[in-house]
């Protein structure tokens, strides 16, 4: 759950998505971790937060704003 909460912050997402750390590749096996549903939910939540901007609504696209 801590990892999920940290991934809600832009700094946390940047850390998890840093290619040199390979964090996503190391987290993927834990999405099927049978010993703990809490661990599974935390990892899946963190990955979800990395896929979508947490708490930010998308603004209008620049092309839509032009007349």
Predicted model as a PDB file, atoms N, CA, C, CB and O in Angstrom, pLDDT in the B-factor column:
MODEL        1                                                                  
ATOM      1  N   UNK A   1       0.807  -1.209   0.000  1.00 91.00           N  
ATOM      2  CA  UNK A   1       0.000   0.000   0.000  1.00 91.00           C  
ATOM      3  C   UNK A   1       0.851   1.274   0.000  1.00 91.00           C  
ATOM      4  CB  UNK A   1      -0.918  -0.002   1.198  1.00 91.00           C  
ATOM      5  O   UNK A   1       0.456   2.282  -0.587  1.00 91.00           O  
ATOM      6  N   UNK A   2       1.999   1.233   0.646  1.00 94.00           N  
ATOM      7  CA  UNK A   2       2.877   2.403   0.668  1.00 94.00           C  
ATOM      8  C   UNK A   2       3.341   2.754  -0.740  1.00 94.00           C  
ATOM      9  CB  UNK A   2       4.090   2.151   1.578  1.00 94.00           C  
ATOM     10  O   UNK A   2       3.375   3.926  -1.115  1.00 94.00           O  
ATOM     11  N   UNK A   3       3.692   1.750  -1.504  1.00 93.00           N  
ATOM     12  CA  UNK A   3       4.130   1.976  -2.885  1.00 93.00           C  
ATOM     13  C   UNK A   3       3.008   2.600  -3.707  1.00 93.00           C  
ATOM     14  CB  UNK A   3       4.593   0.655  -3.532  1.00 93.00           C  
ATOM     15  O   UNK A   3       3.254   3.491  -4.520  1.00 93.00           O  
ATOM     16  N   UNK A   4       1.801   2.144  -3.503  1.00 94.00           N  
ATOM     17  CA  UNK A   4       0.644   2.707  -4.198  1.00 94.00           C  
ATOM     18  C   UNK A   4       0.469   4.172  -3.829  1.00 94.00           C  
ATOM     19  CB  UNK A   4      -0.632   1.916  -3.863  1.00 94.00           C  
ATOM     20  O   UNK A   4       0.221   5.007  -4.698  1.00 94.00           O  
ATOM     21  N   UNK A   5       0.596   4.488  -2.544  1.00 95.00           N  
ATOM     22  CA  UNK A   5       0.452   5.881  -2.104  1.00 95.00           C  
ATOM     23  C   UNK A   5       1.572   6.761  -2.655  1.00 95.00           C  
ATOM     24  CB  UNK A   5       0.438   5.956  -0.574  1.00 95.00           C  
ATOM     25  O   UNK A   5       1.321   7.892  -3.072  1.00 95.00           O  
ATOM     26  N   UNK A   6       2.788   6.258  -2.660  1.00 94.00           N  
ATOM     27  CA  UNK A   6       3.908   7.043  -3.185  1.00 94.00           C  
ATOM     28  C   UNK A   6       3.758   7.306  -4.675  1.00 94.00           C  
ATOM     29  CB  UNK A   6       5.226   6.329  -2.917  1.00 94.00           C  
ATOM     30  O   UNK A   6       4.182   8.351  -5.169  1.00 94.00           O  
ATOM     31  N   UNK A   7       3.162   6.370  -5.387  1.00 94.00           N  
ATOM     32  CA  UNK A   7       3.008   6.532  -6.838  1.00 94.00           C  
ATOM     33  C   UNK A   7       1.932   7.557  -7.192  1.00 94.00           C  
ATOM     34  CB  UNK A   7       2.669   5.190  -7.481  1.00 94.00           C  
ATOM     35  O   UNK A   7       1.750   7.876  -8.367  1.00 94.00           O  
ATOM     36  N   UNK A   8       1.229   8.068  -6.210  1.00 92.00           N  
ATOM     37  CA  UNK A   8       0.260   9.132  -6.463  1.00 92.00           C  
ATOM     38  C   UNK A   8       0.959  10.474  -6.655  1.00 92.00           C  
ATOM     39  CB  UNK A   8      -0.746   9.221  -5.312  1.00 92.00           C  
ATOM     40  O   UNK A   8       0.382  11.407  -7.215  1.00 92.00           O  
ATOM     41  N   UNK A   9       2.189  10.568  -6.195  1.00 93.00           N  
ATOM     42  CA  UNK A   9       2.969  11.799  -6.334  1.00 93.00           C  
ATOM     43  C   UNK A   9       3.781  11.763  -7.624  1.00 93.00           C  
ATOM     44  CB  UNK A   9       3.902  11.997  -5.116  1.00 93.00           C  
ATOM     45  O   UNK A   9       4.271  10.702  -8.010  1.00 93.00           O  
ATOM     46  N   UNK A  10       3.930  12.895  -8.292  1.00 92.00           N  
ATOM     47  CA  UNK A  10       4.735  12.916  -9.528  1.00 92.00           C  
ATOM     48  C   UNK A  10       6.157  12.381  -9.318  1.00 92.00           C  
ATOM     49  CB  UNK A  10       4.805  14.340 -10.076  1.00 92.00           C  
ATOM     50  O   UNK A  10       6.693  11.692 -10.186  1.00 92.00           O  
ATOM     51  N   UNK A  11       6.769  12.696  -8.171  1.00 93.00           N  
ATOM     52  CA  UNK A  11       8.122  12.220  -7.892  1.00 93.00           C  
ATOM     53  C   UNK A  11       8.153  10.702  -7.748  1.00 93.00           C  
ATOM     54  CB  UNK A  11       8.666  12.877  -6.623  1.00 93.00           C  
ATOM     55  O   UNK A  11       9.092  10.049  -8.202  1.00 93.00           O  
ATOM     56  N   UNK A  12       7.140  10.155  -7.124  1.00 94.00           N  
ATOM     57  CA  UNK A  12       7.053   8.702  -6.969  1.00 94.00           C  
ATOM     58  C   UNK A  12       6.891   7.998  -8.303  1.00 94.00           C  
ATOM     59  CB  UNK A  12       5.899   8.338  -6.058  1.00 94.00           C  
ATOM     60  O   UNK A  12       7.530   6.979  -8.563  1.00 94.00           O  
ATOM     61  N   UNK A  13       6.025   8.555  -9.152  1.00 93.00           N  
ATOM     62  CA  UNK A  13       5.841   7.969 -10.488  1.00 93.00           C  
ATOM     63  C   UNK A  13       7.123   8.047 -11.297  1.00 93.00           C  
ATOM     64  CB  UNK A  13       4.706   8.680 -11.239  1.00 93.00           C  
ATOM     65  O   UNK A  13       7.494   7.089 -11.976  1.00 93.00           O  
ATOM     66  N   UNK A  14       7.805   9.190 -11.226  1.00 93.00           N  
ATOM     67  CA  UNK A  14       9.079   9.327 -11.965  1.00 93.00           C  
ATOM     68  C   UNK A  14      10.079   8.280 -11.491  1.00 93.00           C  
ATOM     69  CB  UNK A  14       9.676  10.755 -11.784  1.00 93.00           C  
ATOM     70  O   UNK A  14      10.787   7.687 -12.305  1.00 93.00           O  
ATOM     71  N   UNK A  15      10.144   8.048 -10.190  1.00 94.00           N  
ATOM     72  CA  UNK A  15      11.059   7.040  -9.658  1.00 94.00           C  
ATOM     73  C   UNK A  15      10.729   5.643 -10.147  1.00 94.00           C  
ATOM     74  CB  UNK A  15      11.037   7.063  -8.151  1.00 94.00           C  
ATOM     75  O   UNK A  15      11.620   4.880 -10.520  1.00 94.00           O  
ATOM     76  N   UNK A  16       9.441   5.310 -10.145  1.00 94.00           N  
ATOM     77  CA  UNK A  16       9.043   3.981 -10.607  1.00 94.00           C  
ATOM     78  C   UNK A  16       9.225   3.811 -12.113  1.00 94.00           C  
ATOM     79  CB  UNK A  16       7.598   3.717 -10.236  1.00 94.00           C  
ATOM     80  O   UNK A  16       9.519   2.712 -12.584  1.00 94.00           O  
ATOM     81  N   UNK A  17       9.053   4.887 -12.859  1.00 94.00           N  
ATOM     82  CA  UNK A  17       9.148   4.798 -14.313  1.00 94.00           C  
ATOM     83  C   UNK A  17      10.554   5.044 -14.850  1.00 94.00           C  
ATOM     84  CB  UNK A  17       8.205   5.777 -14.935  1.00 94.00           C  
ATOM     85  O   UNK A  17      10.761   5.019 -16.063  1.00 94.00           O  
ATOM     86  N   UNK A  18      11.514   5.280 -13.974  1.00 94.00           N  
ATOM     87  CA  UNK A  18      12.898   5.479 -14.386  1.00 94.00           C  
ATOM     88  C   UNK A  18      13.409   4.183 -15.018  1.00 94.00           C  
ATOM     89  CB  UNK A  18      13.791   5.906 -13.173  1.00 94.00           C  
ATOM     90  O   UNK A  18      13.526   3.153 -14.353  1.00 94.00           O  
ATOM     91  N   UNK A  19      13.708   4.257 -16.305  1.00 93.00           N  
ATOM     92  CA  UNK A  19      14.115   3.058 -17.055  1.00 93.00           C  
ATOM     93  C   UNK A  19      15.378   2.412 -16.508  1.00 93.00           C  
ATOM     94  CB  UNK A  19      14.328   3.408 -18.506  1.00 93.00           C  
ATOM     95  O   UNK A  19      15.534   1.194 -16.593  1.00 93.00           O  
ATOM     96  N   UNK A  20      16.276   3.202 -15.952  1.00 96.00           N  
ATOM     97  CA  UNK A  20      17.541   2.633 -15.468  1.00 96.00           C  
ATOM     98  C   UNK A  20      17.334   1.738 -14.242  1.00 96.00           C  
ATOM     99  CB  UNK A  20      18.528   3.756 -15.129  1.00 96.00           C  
ATOM    100  O   UNK A  20      18.175   0.891 -13.944  1.00 96.00           O  
ATOM    101  N   UNK A  21      16.234   1.921 -13.542  1.00 94.00           N  
ATOM    102  CA  UNK A  21      15.952   1.109 -12.350  1.00 94.00           C  
ATOM    103  C   UNK A  21      15.183  -0.168 -12.665  1.00 94.00           C  
ATOM    104  CB  UNK A  21      15.172   1.923 -11.349  1.00 94.00           C  
ATOM    105  O   UNK A  21      15.190  -1.103 -11.865  1.00 94.00           O  
ATOM    106  N   UNK A  22      14.524  -0.219 -13.815  1.00 95.00           N  
ATOM    107  CA  UNK A  22      13.718  -1.389 -14.223  1.00 95.00           C  
ATOM    108  C   UNK A  22      12.676  -1.761 -13.166  1.00 95.00           C  
ATOM    109  CB  UNK A  22      14.633  -2.595 -14.490  1.00 95.00           C  
ATOM    110  O   UNK A  22      12.389  -2.942 -12.968  1.00 95.00           O  
ATOM    111  N   UNK A  23      12.111  -0.765 -12.491  1.00 94.00           N  
ATOM    112  CA  UNK A  23      11.155  -1.022 -11.408  1.00 94.00           C  
ATOM    113  C   UNK A  23       9.892  -1.706 -11.895  1.00 94.00           C  
ATOM    114  CB  UNK A  23      10.790   0.268 -10.722  1.00 94.00           C  
ATOM    115  O   UNK A  23       9.397  -2.625 -11.242  1.00 94.00           O  
ATOM    116  N   UNK A  24       9.367  -1.276 -13.025  1.00 93.00           N  
ATOM    117  CA  UNK A  24       8.118  -1.866 -13.524  1.00 93.00           C  
ATOM    118  C   UNK A  24       8.324  -3.346 -13.822  1.00 93.00           C  
ATOM    119  CB  UNK A  24       7.624  -1.123 -14.795  1.00 93.00           C  
ATOM    120  O   UNK A  24       7.483  -4.174 -13.471  1.00 93.00           O  
ATOM    121  N   UNK A  25       9.427  -3.681 -14.462  1.00 95.00           N  
ATOM    122  CA  UNK A  25       9.701  -5.079 -14.782  1.00 95.00           C  
ATOM    123  C   UNK A  25       9.837  -5.922 -13.522  1.00 95.00           C  
ATOM    124  CB  UNK A  25      10.966  -5.191 -15.622  1.00 95.00           C  
ATOM    125  O   UNK A  25       9.450  -7.090 -13.507  1.00 95.00           O  
ATOM    126  N   UNK A  26      10.386  -5.333 -12.469  1.00 95.00           N  
ATOM    127  CA  UNK A  26      10.537  -6.082 -11.221  1.00 95.00           C  
ATOM    128  C   UNK A  26       9.222  -6.184 -10.451  1.00 95.00           C  
ATOM    129  CB  UNK A  26      11.596  -5.426 -10.345  1.00 95.00           C  
ATOM    130  O   UNK A  26       9.040  -7.114  -9.665  1.00 95.00           O  
ATOM    131  N   UNK A  27       8.305  -5.244 -10.666  1.00 95.00           N  
ATOM    132  CA  UNK A  27       7.018  -5.278  -9.961  1.00 95.00           C  
ATOM    133  C   UNK A  27       6.007  -6.206 -10.618  1.00 95.00           C  
ATOM    134  CB  UNK A  27       6.438  -3.888  -9.880  1.00 95.00           C  
ATOM    135  O   UNK A  27       5.141  -6.754  -9.936  1.00 95.00           O  
ATOM    136  N   UNK A  28       6.100  -6.390 -11.915  1.00 95.00           N  
ATOM    137  CA  UNK A  28       5.092  -7.179 -12.629  1.00 95.00           C  
ATOM    138  C   UNK A  28       4.832  -8.573 -12.033  1.00 95.00           C  
ATOM    139  CB  UNK A  28       5.515  -7.333 -14.055  1.00 95.00           C  
ATOM    140  O   UNK A  28       3.668  -8.962 -11.938  1.00 95.00           O  
ATOM    141  N   UNK A  29       5.845  -9.337 -11.631  1.00 95.00           N  
ATOM    142  CA  UNK A  29       5.544 -10.657 -11.045  1.00 95.00           C  
ATOM    143  C   UNK A  29       4.679 -10.583  -9.781  1.00 95.00           C  
ATOM    144  CB  UNK A  29       6.838 -11.374 -10.716  1.00 95.00           C  
ATOM    145  O   UNK A  29       3.961 -11.532  -9.467  1.00 95.00           O  
ATOM    146  N   UNK A  30       4.744  -9.471  -9.062  1.00 95.00           N  
ATOM    147  CA  UNK A  30       3.967  -9.334  -7.833  1.00 95.00           C  
ATOM    148  C   UNK A  30       2.476  -9.096  -8.089  1.00 95.00           C  
ATOM    149  CB  UNK A  30       4.523  -8.201  -7.008  1.00 95.00           C  
ATOM    150  O   UNK A  30       1.684  -9.117  -7.146  1.00 95.00           O  
ATOM    151  N   UNK A  31       2.079  -8.871  -9.351  1.00 95.00           N  
ATOM    152  CA  UNK A  31       0.656  -8.745  -9.646  1.00 95.00           C  
ATOM    153  C   UNK A  31      -0.052 -10.083  -9.500  1.00 95.00           C  
ATOM    154  CB  UNK A  31       0.450  -8.192 -11.054  1.00 95.00           C  
ATOM    155  O   UNK A  31      -1.281 -10.132  -9.448  1.00 95.00           O  
ATOM    156  N   UNK A  32       0.710 -11.168  -9.434  1.00 95.00           N  
ATOM    157  CA  UNK A  32       0.140 -12.505  -9.263  1.00 95.00           C  
ATOM    158  C   UNK A  32       0.645 -13.170  -7.982  1.00 95.00           C  
ATOM    159  CB  UNK A  32       0.475 -13.380 -10.472  1.00 95.00           C  
ATOM    160  O   UNK A  32       0.641 -14.397  -7.884  1.00 95.00           O  
ATOM    161  N   UNK A  33       1.069 -12.392  -7.022  1.00 93.00           N  
ATOM    162  CA  UNK A  33       1.611 -12.885  -5.756  1.00 93.00           C  
ATOM    163  C   UNK A  33       0.490 -13.521  -4.942  1.00 93.00           C  
ATOM    164  CB  UNK A  33       2.288 -11.736  -4.954  1.00 93.00           C  
ATOM    165  O   UNK A  33      -0.377 -12.823  -4.417  1.00 93.00           O  
ATOM    166  N   UNK A  34       0.512 -14.831  -4.840  1.00 95.00           N  
ATOM    167  CA  UNK A  34      -0.585 -15.571  -4.210  1.00 95.00           C  
ATOM    168  C   UNK A  34      -0.574 -15.502  -2.672  1.00 95.00           C  
ATOM    169  CB  UNK A  34      -0.526 -17.016  -4.644  1.00 95.00           C  
ATOM    170  O   UNK A  34      -1.605 -15.732  -2.039  1.00 95.00           O  
ATOM    171  N   UNK A  35       0.565 -15.192  -2.081  1.00 96.00           N  
ATOM    172  CA  UNK A  35       0.672 -15.215  -0.624  1.00 96.00           C  
ATOM    173  C   UNK A  35       0.051 -14.007   0.074  1.00 96.00           C  
ATOM    174  CB  UNK A  35       2.103 -15.312  -0.241  1.00 96.00           C  
ATOM    175  O   UNK A  35      -0.211 -14.058   1.276  1.00 96.00           O  
ATOM    176  N   UNK A  36      -0.187 -12.918  -0.665  1.00 95.00           N  
ATOM    177  CA  UNK A  36      -0.713 -11.723  -0.004  1.00 95.00           C  
ATOM    178  C   UNK A  36      -1.523 -10.861  -0.969  1.00 95.00           C  
ATOM    179  CB  UNK A  36       0.431 -10.902   0.592  1.00 95.00           C  
ATOM    180  O   UNK A  36      -0.992 -10.310  -1.934  1.00 95.00           O  
ATOM    181  N   UNK A  37      -2.805 -10.759  -0.690  1.00 95.00           N  
ATOM    182  CA  UNK A  37      -3.673  -9.896  -1.497  1.00 95.00           C  
ATOM    183  C   UNK A  37      -3.311  -8.423  -1.273  1.00 95.00           C  
ATOM    184  CB  UNK A  37      -5.166 -10.145  -1.150  1.00 95.00           C  
ATOM    185  O   UNK A  37      -3.485  -7.605  -2.176  1.00 95.00           O  
ATOM    186  N   UNK A  38      -2.819  -8.083  -0.101  1.00 95.00           N  
ATOM    187  CA  UNK A  38      -2.438  -6.705   0.203  1.00 95.00           C  
ATOM    188  C   UNK A  38      -1.266  -6.283  -0.683  1.00 95.00           C  
ATOM    189  CB  UNK A  38      -2.069  -6.554   1.703  1.00 95.00           C  
ATOM    190  O   UNK A  38      -1.269  -5.187  -1.242  1.00 95.00           O  
ATOM    191  N   UNK A  39      -0.269  -7.151  -0.810  1.00 95.00           N  
ATOM    192  CA  UNK A  39       0.865  -6.850  -1.678  1.00 95.00           C  
ATOM    193  C   UNK A  39       0.408  -6.707  -3.127  1.00 95.00           C  
ATOM    194  CB  UNK A  39       1.939  -7.945  -1.564  1.00 95.00           C  
ATOM    195  O   UNK A  39       0.813  -5.781  -3.830  1.00 95.00           O  
ATOM    196  N   UNK A  40      -0.437  -7.631  -3.559  1.00 96.00           N  
ATOM    197  CA  UNK A  40      -0.942  -7.588  -4.945  1.00 96.00           C  
ATOM    198  C   UNK A  40      -1.663  -6.279  -5.226  1.00 96.00           C  
ATOM    199  CB  UNK A  40      -1.889  -8.770  -5.212  1.00 96.00           C  
ATOM    200  O   UNK A  40      -1.400  -5.627  -6.236  1.00 96.00           O  
ATOM    201  N   UNK A  41      -2.571  -5.892  -4.337  1.00 96.00           N  
ATOM    202  CA  UNK A  41      -3.333  -4.651  -4.536  1.00 96.00           C  
ATOM    203  C   UNK A  41      -2.429  -3.427  -4.541  1.00 96.00           C  
ATOM    204  CB  UNK A  41      -4.392  -4.501  -3.450  1.00 96.00           C  
ATOM    205  O   UNK A  41      -2.646  -2.498  -5.320  1.00 96.00           O  
ATOM    206  N   UNK A  42      -1.417  -3.419  -3.677  1.00 96.00           N  
ATOM    207  CA  UNK A  42      -0.497  -2.291  -3.629  1.00 96.00           C  
ATOM    208  C   UNK A  42       0.289  -2.140  -4.915  1.00 96.00           C  
ATOM    209  CB  UNK A  42       0.449  -2.443  -2.471  1.00 96.00           C  
ATOM    210  O   UNK A  42       0.459  -1.030  -5.419  1.00 96.00           O  
ATOM    211  N   UNK A  43       0.770  -3.257  -5.448  1.00 96.00           N  
ATOM    212  CA  UNK A  43       1.544  -3.217  -6.692  1.00 96.00           C  
ATOM    213  C   UNK A  43       0.656  -2.838  -7.866  1.00 96.00           C  
ATOM    214  CB  UNK A  43       2.216  -4.571  -6.956  1.00 96.00           C  
ATOM    215  O   UNK A  43       1.041  -2.015  -8.697  1.00 96.00           O  
ATOM    216  N   UNK A  44      -0.519  -3.426  -7.940  1.00 96.00           N  
ATOM    217  CA  UNK A  44      -1.439  -3.105  -9.042  1.00 96.00           C  
ATOM    218  C   UNK A  44      -1.850  -1.632  -8.965  1.00 96.00           C  
ATOM    219  CB  UNK A  44      -2.699  -4.025  -8.998  1.00 96.00           C  
ATOM    220  O   UNK A  44      -1.941  -0.963  -9.994  1.00 96.00           O  
ATOM    221  N   UNK A  45      -2.095  -1.132  -7.778  1.00 95.00           N  
ATOM    222  CA  UNK A  45      -2.447   0.279  -7.619  1.00 95.00           C  
ATOM    223  C   UNK A  45      -1.308   1.193  -8.050  1.00 95.00           C  
ATOM    224  CB  UNK A  45      -2.825   0.570  -6.171  1.00 95.00           C  
ATOM    225  O   UNK A  45      -1.543   2.219  -8.688  1.00 95.00           O  
ATOM    226  N   UNK A  46      -0.085   0.830  -7.707  1.00 96.00           N  
ATOM    227  CA  UNK A  46       1.078   1.634  -8.102  1.00 96.00           C  
ATOM    228  C   UNK A  46       1.226   1.642  -9.614  1.00 96.00           C  
ATOM    229  CB  UNK A  46       2.365   1.097  -7.444  1.00 96.00           C  
ATOM    230  O   UNK A  46       1.474   2.693 -10.204  1.00 96.00           O  
ATOM    231  N   UNK A  47       1.080   0.494 -10.244  1.00 95.00           N  
ATOM    232  CA  UNK A  47       1.184   0.416 -11.707  1.00 95.00           C  
ATOM    233  C   UNK A  47       0.069   1.217 -12.374  1.00 95.00           C  
ATOM    234  CB  UNK A  47       1.132  -1.052 -12.175  1.00 95.00           C  
ATOM    235  O   UNK A  47       0.297   1.883 -13.383  1.00 95.00           O  
ATOM    236  N   UNK A  48      -1.129   1.151 -11.811  1.00 95.00           N  
ATOM    237  CA  UNK A  48      -2.243   1.931 -12.349  1.00 95.00           C  
ATOM    238  C   UNK A  48      -1.944   3.432 -12.251  1.00 95.00           C  
ATOM    239  CB  UNK A  48      -3.553   1.593 -11.598  1.00 95.00           C  
ATOM    240  O   UNK A  48      -2.193   4.180 -13.196  1.00 95.00           O  
ATOM    241  N   UNK A  49      -1.417   3.862 -11.119  1.00 94.00           N  
ATOM    242  CA  UNK A  49      -1.092   5.276 -10.939  1.00 94.00           C  
ATOM    243  C   UNK A  49      -0.016   5.735 -11.913  1.00 94.00           C  
ATOM    244  CB  UNK A  49      -0.640   5.535  -9.510  1.00 94.00           C  
ATOM    245  O   UNK A  49       0.005   6.898 -12.314  1.00 94.00           O  
ATOM    246  N   UNK A  50       0.872   4.834 -12.291  1.00 93.00           N  
ATOM    247  CA  UNK A  50       1.914   5.186 -13.255  1.00 93.00           C  
ATOM    248  C   UNK A  50       1.355   5.277 -14.672  1.00 93.00           C  
ATOM    249  CB  UNK A  50       3.048   4.164 -13.205  1.00 93.00           C  
ATOM    250  O   UNK A  50       1.921   5.966 -15.520  1.00 93.00           O  
ATOM    251  N   UNK A  51       0.266   4.595 -14.928  1.00 91.00           N  
ATOM    252  CA  UNK A  51      -0.333   4.611 -16.267  1.00 91.00           C  
ATOM    253  C   UNK A  51      -1.219   5.830 -16.480  1.00 91.00           C  
ATOM    254  CB  UNK A  51      -1.143   3.344 -16.495  1.00 91.00           C  
ATOM    255  O   UNK A  51      -1.413   6.266 -17.615  1.00 91.00           O  
ATOM    256  N   UNK A  52      -1.751   6.377 -15.411  1.00 82.00           N  
ATOM    257  CA  UNK A  52      -2.668   7.505 -15.490  1.00 82.00           C  
ATOM    258  C   UNK A  52      -2.187   8.597 -14.557  1.00 82.00           C  
ATOM    259  CB  UNK A  52      -4.113   7.078 -15.140  1.00 82.00           C  
ATOM    260  O   UNK A  52      -1.635   8.306 -13.496  1.00 82.00           O  
ATOM    261  N   UNK A  53      -2.386   9.836 -14.930  1.00 68.00           N  
ATOM    262  CA  UNK A  53      -2.020  10.944 -14.061  1.00 68.00           C  
ATOM    263  C   UNK A  53      -2.981  10.965 -12.886  1.00 68.00           C  
ATOM    264  CB  UNK A  53      -2.041  12.300 -14.827  1.00 68.00           C  
ATOM    265  O   UNK A  53      -4.172  11.217 -13.069  1.00 68.00           O  
ATOM    266  N   UNK A  54      -2.492  10.709 -11.699  1.00 58.00           N  
ATOM    267  CA  UNK A  54      -3.333  10.632 -10.516  1.00 58.00           C  
ATOM    268  C   UNK A  54      -3.828  12.016 -10.120  1.00 58.00           C  
ATOM    269  CB  UNK A  54      -2.571   9.988  -9.358  1.00 58.00           C  
ATOM    270  O   UNK A  54      -3.028  12.927  -9.906  1.00 58.00           O  
ATOM    271  N   UNK A  55      -5.119  12.171 -10.024  1.00 57.00           N  
ATOM    272  CA  UNK A  55      -5.717  13.393  -9.508  1.00 57.00           C  
ATOM    273  C   UNK A  55      -5.640  14.595 -10.426  1.00 57.00           C  
ATOM    274  CB  UNK A  55      -5.083  13.734  -8.244  1.00 57.00           C  
ATOM    275  O   UNK A  55      -5.963  15.704 -10.000  1.00 57.00           O  
ATOM    276  N   UNK A  56      -5.230  14.420 -11.652  1.00 57.00           N  
ATOM    277  CA  UNK A  56      -5.160  15.534 -12.591  1.00 57.00           C  
ATOM    278  C   UNK A  56      -6.098  15.267 -13.745  1.00 57.00           C  
ATOM    279  CB  UNK A  56      -3.716  15.751 -13.098  1.00 57.00           C  
ATOM    280  O   UNK A  56      -6.055  14.205 -14.365  1.00 57.00           O  
ATOM    281  N   UNK A  57      -6.944  16.236 -14.027  1.00 54.00           N  
ATOM    282  CA  UNK A  57      -7.835  16.064 -15.168  1.00 54.00           C  
ATOM    283  C   UNK A  57      -7.143  16.594 -16.413  1.00 54.00           C  
ATOM    284  CB  UNK A  57      -9.192  16.786 -14.936  1.00 54.00           C  
ATOM    285  O   UNK A  57      -6.431  17.596 -16.353  1.00 54.00           O  
ATOM    286  N   UNK A  58      -7.349  15.929 -17.530  1.00 54.00           N  
ATOM    287  CA  UNK A  58      -6.689  16.390 -18.763  1.00 54.00           C  
ATOM    288  C   UNK A  58      -7.281  17.701 -19.219  1.00 54.00           C  
ATOM    289  CB  UNK A  58      -6.812  15.342 -19.881  1.00 54.00           C  
ATOM    290  O   UNK A  58      -8.493  17.900 -19.130  1.00 54.00           O  
ATOM    291  N   UNK A  59      -6.456  18.585 -19.699  1.00 53.00           N  
ATOM    292  CA  UNK A  59      -6.908  19.854 -20.220  1.00 53.00           C  
ATOM    293  C   UNK A  59      -7.270  19.712 -21.675  1.00 53.00           C  
ATOM    294  CB  UNK A  59      -5.849  20.926 -20.034  1.00 53.00           C  
ATOM    295  O   UNK A  59      -7.085  18.643 -22.258  1.00 53.00           O  
ATOM    296  N   UNK A  60      -7.782  20.769 -22.273  1.00 53.00           N  
ATOM    297  CA  UNK A  60      -8.121  20.693 -23.697  1.00 53.00           C  
ATOM    298  C   UNK A  60      -6.850  20.568 -24.528  1.00 53.00           C  
ATOM    299  CB  UNK A  60      -8.933  21.937 -24.137  1.00 53.00           C  
ATOM    300  O   UNK A  60      -5.802  21.105 -24.169  1.00 53.00           O  
ATOM    301  N   UNK A  61      -6.959  19.860 -25.627  1.00 50.00           N  
ATOM    302  CA  UNK A  61      -5.797  19.692 -26.479  1.00 50.00           C  
ATOM    303  C   UNK A  61      -5.511  21.019 -27.185  1.00 50.00           C  
ATOM    304  CB  UNK A  61      -6.019  18.543 -27.508  1.00 50.00           C  
ATOM    305  O   UNK A  61      -6.439  21.775 -27.474  1.00 50.00           O  
ATOM    306  N   UNK A  62      -4.237  21.311 -27.465  1.00 52.00           N  
ATOM    307  CA  UNK A  62      -3.903  22.587 -28.104  1.00 52.00           C  
ATOM    308  C   UNK A  62      -4.590  22.759 -29.464  1.00 52.00           C  
ATOM    309  CB  UNK A  62      -2.394  22.699 -28.277  1.00 52.00           C  
ATOM    310  O   UNK A  62      -4.925  23.881 -29.842  1.00 52.00           O  
ATOM    311  N   UNK A  63      -4.803  21.674 -30.197  1.00 56.00           N  
ATOM    312  CA  UNK A  63      -5.453  21.769 -31.498  1.00 56.00           C  
ATOM    313  C   UNK A  63      -6.925  22.171 -31.344  1.00 56.00           C  
ATOM    314  CB  UNK A  63      -5.341  20.432 -32.249  1.00 56.00           C  
ATOM    315  O   UNK A  63      -7.468  22.873 -32.197  1.00 56.00           O  
ATOM    316  N   UNK A  64      -7.562  21.732 -30.269  1.00 50.00           N  
ATOM    317  CA  UNK A  64      -8.972  22.055 -30.055  1.00 50.00           C  
ATOM    318  C   UNK A  64      -9.151  23.530 -29.675  1.00 50.00           C  
ATOM    319  CB  UNK A  64      -9.563  21.151 -28.960  1.00 50.00           C  
ATOM    320  O   UNK A  64     -10.215  24.105 -29.901  1.00 50.00           O  
ATOM    321  N   UNK A  65      -8.116  24.135 -29.103  1.00 52.00           N  
ATOM    322  CA  UNK A  65      -8.225  25.515 -28.638  1.00 52.00           C  
ATOM    323  C   UNK A  65      -8.071  26.509 -29.781  1.00 52.00           C  
ATOM    324  CB  UNK A  65      -7.181  25.793 -27.569  1.00 52.00           C  
ATOM    325  O   UNK A  65      -8.490  27.660 -29.658  1.00 52.00           O  
ATOM    326  N   UNK A  66      -7.479  26.081 -30.887  1.00 52.00           N  
ATOM    327  CA  UNK A  66      -7.269  26.988 -32.003  1.00 52.00           C  
ATOM    328  C   UNK A  66      -8.545  27.114 -32.845  1.00 52.00           C  
ATOM    329  CB  UNK A  66      -6.096  26.503 -32.872  1.00 52.00           C  
ATOM    330  O   UNK A  66      -9.215  26.110 -33.085  1.00 52.00           O  
ATOM    331  N   UNK A  67      -8.896  28.330 -33.300  1.00 52.00           N  
ATOM    332  CA  UNK A  67     -10.126  28.487 -34.113  1.00 52.00           C  
ATOM    333  C   UNK A  67      -9.945  27.990 -35.525  1.00 52.00           C  
ATOM    334  CB  UNK A  67     -10.556  29.944 -34.150  1.00 52.00           C  
ATOM    335  O   UNK A  67     -10.878  28.052 -36.326  1.00 52.00           O  
TER     336      UNK A  67                                                      
ENDMDL                                                                          
END                                                                             
